[in-house]
Amino acid sequence: MKELMGVINLDHELDQLNELTYFRCGAAVPFASRYRLIDFVLSNMMRAELESVGLFVRRKYRSLMDHLGDGKSWDMNRKHGGLFILPPDWNDPTDTSLGDLQHYHNNLDFFKRASAKYIVFSGSQHINTVDFQDVFQYHMEKGADVTLVYKKIDVLKPEHDPCLRVDVDEDNNVTEIHQEKDHHSVYLDIFIMEKKLFLEQVEYCIAHGESYFFRDAIQKNRHKFKISAYEYTGYHAVINSLESYYKNSLELLQQDNYFGLFKENPVQTKIKYEAPTRYLDSAEVSNSLVANGCIIAGTVENSVIFRGVQVRKGARIINSVIMQKCVIEENAVIENVIMDKDVQLSKDRILVGDSKRPFVIVKSSKI
């Protein structure tokens, strides 16, 4: 779609997943046995056939850049357009911009060179299957200056507390943007606007000492613009805390959630060529996601197992998330645990966390 370009802005996303974000930004955290959180928004943009996608990052992005490479896994390694990873560049001594406006100011050429006339903005903490082509068509039909994407949440959970909410009138126009915790219409950190209007507002905000584009250009000026609201009704999860990561990981073991995210919406990730998982005679696996390259000789129940994990004979894994290339030795027991990459757990060890607050083991530990 040549009319629409994409921006994934990670600047405002804090690294709130404790041990999982010690060495990486939140967007690079592994999820659902073979993916990273960034994969879901990138796949949404890939399905919309956007010509160019800019990724704005500020800190701890080495792991993310290694994962994304040249964008080939998302069909974004092109001669014209494609994926642009835009790390901080604060070398202009005359620059007075602040917050995420720094990214936009220092990468004006990225926007000006793109042939697209409209931009879709997104973060990475809201896992969804939003159809950006459908949102763009809705935006054009409404004749709006800005179109926000929101979802009505039936049962609010702690991870929704930090999220912005929207009030919508009978014509699907946004009347208020706020953070009242008991409000069920949650903004998904996705909006579309015309590129010309965006650049004008960037210049205005910088001239008036503002810091964050959405807050200062849109939220504070909601009566100045015609802001429409697009209601999304598909699968949705918010990953903005360790507890929400653990809960939403295990909720993918429910068939409705898994199919809601993956069945009709292909999700791309970095390609790794590994053998299929081997299940030895002593293996017992039930209600679990198990990626390829594993060797399972023990028991796995209600758990998410990433690539290359080895579970020795007699070991038991229950209600846990075990990331890439971990080794669980004989007769070890793990329950309510998140184990980061490359952890080695000695035989006969027992690790038990709380079902609402799991025990977390840092990357490359030996226990």
C-alpha positions in Angstrom: 0.0 0.0 0.0 1.9 3.0 -1.3 -0.4 5.5 0.4 0.5 4.4 3.9 3.8 4.1 5.7 4.4 2.8 9.2 6.1 4.0 12.4 6.8 1.8 15.4 7.7 4.1 18.3 9.3 2.4 21.3 10.5 5.6 22.9 7.7 5.8 25.5 7.7 2.1 26.3 9.4 1.5 29.6 11.4 -1.7 30.2 8.9 -2.9 32.9 9.4 -6.7 32.6 12.1 -6.7 35.4 14.7 -9.4 34.8 13.5 -10.0 31.2 14.4 -6.4 30.3 17.7 -6.2 32.1 19.6 -6.8 28.8 16.9 -6.0 26.2 14.1 -3.6 25.5 10.5 -4.8 25.9 9.9 -5.2 22.2 12.7 -7.8 22.0 11.3 -10.1 24.8 10.5 -13.6 23.5 6.8 -14.6 23.5 4.6 -17.5 22.5 7.4 -20.1 22.1 9.1 -18.7 19.0 8.3 -15.0 18.6 9.4 -11.6 20.0 6.8 -9.0 21.0 8.0 -6.8 18.0 6.9 -9.6 15.6 3.2 -9.0 16.0 3.1 -5.3 15.0 5.6 -5.9 12.2 3.5 -8.8 10.9 0.4 -6.5 11.0 2.3 -4.0 8.9 3.6 -6.7 6.5 0.0 -7.9 5.9 -1.0 -4.3 5.1 1.8 -4.2 2.5 3.3 -0.9 3.8 6.1 0.4 1.6 8.2 1.8 4.4 8.4 1.1 8.2 10.5 3.2 10.6 11.4 1.8 14.0 12.4 4.4 16.7 14.4 3.0 19.6 16.3 4.7 22.4 17.9 2.1 24.6 18.9 -1.6 25.0 18.2 -2.3 21.3 21.2 -4.5 20.4 19.1 -7.7 20.8 16.3 -6.1 18.8 18.6 -5.2 15.9 20.1 -8.7 15.9 16.5 -10.2 15.7 15.3 -7.9 12.9 18.4 -7.9 10.7 17.6 -6.4 7.3 13.8 -7.2 7.7 13.9 -10.1 5.3 11.7 -12.3 7.5 8.9 -9.7 7.2 9.5 -9.1 3.4 11.0 -5.7 4.1 14.5 -6.0 2.6 13.7 -4.0 -0.5 15.5 -1.7 -2.9 12.9 1.0 -2.3 11.4 1.4 1.1 11.4 -1.5 3.6 12.4 -1.5 7.3 14.4 1.4 8.7 15.9 0.9 12.2 16.5 4.4 13.5 18.5 4.6 16.7 19.1 7.8 18.6 21.0 10.5 16.7 21.5 13.6 18.9 24.3 15.2 17.0 22.6 18.5 16.0 23.8 21.2 18.5 20.9 23.4 17.5 18.2 20.8 18.2 15.8 21.9 21.0 13.4 19.0 20.7 12.5 16.7 23.6 11.1 13.2 24.2 10.0 11.3 21.1 9.9 14.5 19.1 13.7 14.2 19.1 13.3 11.1 16.9 11.0 12.8 14.5 13.1 16.0 14.3 16.3 14.1 13.6 14.7 11.8 11.0 12.7 14.3 9.0 14.4 13.0 5.8 12.9 9.6 6.5 9.4 11.0 6.3 10.0 13.5 3.5 11.6 11.0 1.2 8.8 8.5 1.6 6.1 8.6 -1.2 3.3 7.7 1.3 0.9 10.5 2.2 -0.4 8.9 5.4 1.3 7.3 8.5 0.1 4.6 10.8 1.8 4.8 14.3 2.0 1.9 16.7 3.8 0.6 19.8 4.7 -3.0 20.6 3.0 -3.6 24.0 -0.5 -4.3 22.6 -0.5 -7.7 21.0 -3.3 -7.7 18.4 -4.2 -8.6 14.8 -5.4 -5.1 13.7 -5.9 -4.8 9.9 -4.2 -1.6 9.0 -5.7 -1.5 5.5 -9.2 -1.6 7.1 -8.3 1.1 9.5 -6.9 3.3 6.7 -10.0 2.8 4.6 -12.1 3.7 7.7 -10.0 6.8 8.2 -10.5 8.0 4.6 -14.3 7.3 4.7 -14.6 9.3 7.9 -12.6 12.2 6.5 -10.8 12.5 9.9 -7.6 14.3 10.8 -6.7 11.4 13.1 -8.1 7.9 13.6 -7.4 6.1 16.9 -7.8 2.3 17.4 -9.4 1.1 20.6 -11.0 -2.0 22.1 -13.8 -2.5 24.5 -12.4 -4.6 27.4 -15.1 -6.7 29.1 -13.0 -7.4 32.2 -10.4 -4.9 33.2 -7.1 -6.3 34.6 -4.1 -4.7 36.3 -2.2 -4.4 33.0 -4.9 -2.1 31.7 -4.4 0.5 34.5 -1.6 2.4 32.7 -3.4 2.4 29.3 -5.2 5.5 27.9 -9.0 5.3 27.5 -11.2 7.0 24.9 -14.8 8.4 25.1 -16.6 7.9 21.8 -19.9 9.5 20.7 -22.6 7.9 18.5 -20.8 8.9 15.3 -17.6 7.2 16.4 -15.8 10.5 17.1 -13.5 10.8 20.0 -14.7 13.3 22.6 -12.2 12.6 25.4 -8.8 10.9 25.9 -8.0 10.1 29.5 -6.7 7.5 32.0 -9.8 6.7 34.2 -9.1 3.2 35.3 -12.7 2.0 35.4 -13.3 3.0 31.8 -13.5 0.0 29.4 -12.6 1.5 26.0 -8.8 1.1 25.9 -6.7 2.9 23.4 -4.3 0.4 21.6 -1.4 2.9 20.9 -2.4 2.9 17.2 -3.3 5.9 15.2 -3.3 7.2 11.6 -2.9 10.7 10.3 -1.8 12.5 7.1 2.0 12.9 6.8 1.7 16.6 6.0 -0.4 17.3 9.1 2.0 15.2 11.2 5.1 17.2 10.1 3.3 20.5 10.7 2.4 19.4 14.3 6.0 18.2 14.9 7.3 21.6 14.0 4.6 23.3 16.2 5.3 21.1 19.2 9.1 21.6 19.1 8.6 25.4 18.7 6.4 25.4 21.9 8.7 23.2 24.0 6.6 20.1 24.0 8.0 16.5 24.5 5.7 13.7 23.3 3.8 13.8 20.0 0.6 11.9 20.9 0.1 13.6 24.3 1.0 17.2 23.2 -0.2 17.3 19.6 -3.3 15.1 19.7 -4.5 14.4 23.3 -4.2 18.1 24.3 -5.8 19.3 21.1 -8.6 16.7 20.8 -11.1 19.6 20.2 -8.9 21.1 17.5 -8.9 18.1 15.2 -11.6 15.7 13.9 -10.6 12.5 15.7 -12.4 9.3 14.8 -12.4 6.0 16.6 -12.0 2.6 15.0 -13.2 -0.3 17.2 -11.1 -3.4 17.1 -12.8 -6.6 18.2 -10.1 -9.4 17.7 -7.5 -10.9 20.0 -5.8 -8.5 22.4 -3.3 -8.7 25.2 -1.2 -6.0 26.9 2.3 -6.9 27.9 3.5 -4.1 30.2 4.6 -6.0 33.4 6.1 -9.3 34.4 2.7 -10.5 35.7 0.9 -9.6 32.5 3.7 -11.4 30.4 3.3 -14.6 32.4 -0.5 -14.6 32.5 -0.9 -13.9 28.8 1.8 -16.4 27.9 -0.1 -19.2 29.7 -3.5 -18.0 28.4 -2.3 -18.8 24.9 -2.6 -22.5 25.9 -6.4 -21.9 25.7 -7.5 -22.8 22.2 -9.7 -19.8 21.6 -6.8 -17.4 22.5 -4.3 -19.3 20.4 -6.5 -19.5 17.3 -7.6 -15.9 17.8 -4.0 -14.7 17.5 -2.6 -17.1 14.9 -5.2 -19.0 12.9 -6.0 -16.4 10.2 -3.2 -14.0 10.8 0.3 -15.3 9.9 3.0 -14.0 12.3 6.5 -13.8 10.9 9.7 -14.0 13.0 13.4 -14.5 12.4 14.0 -17.7 10.5 16.0 -20.4 12.3 16.6 -23.8 10.7 16.3 -26.4 13.4 15.3 -30.0 13.6 11.8 -31.0 14.8 11.4 -31.6 18.5 12.2 -35.1 19.7 9.9 -36.7 22.3 11.7 -39.6 24.0 9.9 -42.7 25.4 9.8 -41.2 28.9 8.3 -37.9 27.8 4.9 -36.8 29.0 3.6 -33.5 27.5 0.1 -32.0 28.0 -1.5 -28.7 27.1 1.7 -26.9 26.2 3.3 -25.0 23.4 6.6 -26.5 22.3 8.8 -25.0 19.6 11.2 -26.9 17.3 14.7 -28.1 18.2 13.8 -29.4 21.7 14.6 -32.8 23.3 11.9 -33.8 25.8 12.5 -36.7 28.1 10.6 -35.4 31.1 7.2 -34.1 31.9 5.8 -30.8 30.6 2.4 -29.5 31.8 0.6 -26.3 30.9 3.8 -24.6 29.8 5.4 -22.6 27.0 8.7 -24.1 25.7 10.9 -22.2 23.3 13.4 -23.5 20.7 16.3 -25.8 21.6 15.2 -26.6 25.2 16.4 -29.9 26.7 14.3 -31.5 29.4 16.1 -34.5 30.9 14.4 -37.7 32.2 12.5 -37.3 35.4 12.4 -33.5 35.2 9.0 -31.8 35.6 7.9 -28.4 34.2 4.5 -27.1 35.3 2.9 -23.7 34.5 6.1 -22.2 33.3 7.8 -20.4 30.5 11.2 -21.8 29.4 13.1 -19.8 26.8 15.6 -20.7 24.2 18.3 -23.3 24.8 17.7 -23.9 28.5 18.8 -27.2 29.9 16.7 -28.8 32.7 18.6 -31.7 34.2 17.3 -35.0 35.6 14.6 -34.9 38.3 14.5 -31.1 38.6 11.1 -29.6 39.3 10.0 -26.2 38.0 6.6 -24.7 38.7 5.3 -21.1 38.1 8.7 -20.1 36.7 9.9 -17.9 33.9 13.4 -19.0 32.8 15.2 -16.7 30.4 17.5 -17.9 27.6 20.5 -20.2 28.1 19.8 -21.2 31.8 21.2 -24.5 33.1 19.3 -26.0 36.0 21.2 -28.8 37.9 19.6 -32.2 38.6 17.3 -32.5 41.6 16.8 -28.8 42.0 13.3 -27.5 42.9 12.1 -24.1 41.9 8.5 -23.0 42.7 7.1 -19.6 42.3 3.7 -18.1 43.0 0.9 -18.6 40.5 0.3 -14.8 40.3 3.9 -13.7 40.7 6.3 -16.2 39.0 9.9 -16.9 40.0 12.2 -15.4 37.3 15.7 -16.7 36.4 18.0 -14.3 34.6 19.5 -15.1 31.2 22.6 -17.4 31.1 22.3 -18.4 34.8 23.6 -21.7 36.2 21.7 -23.0 39.2 
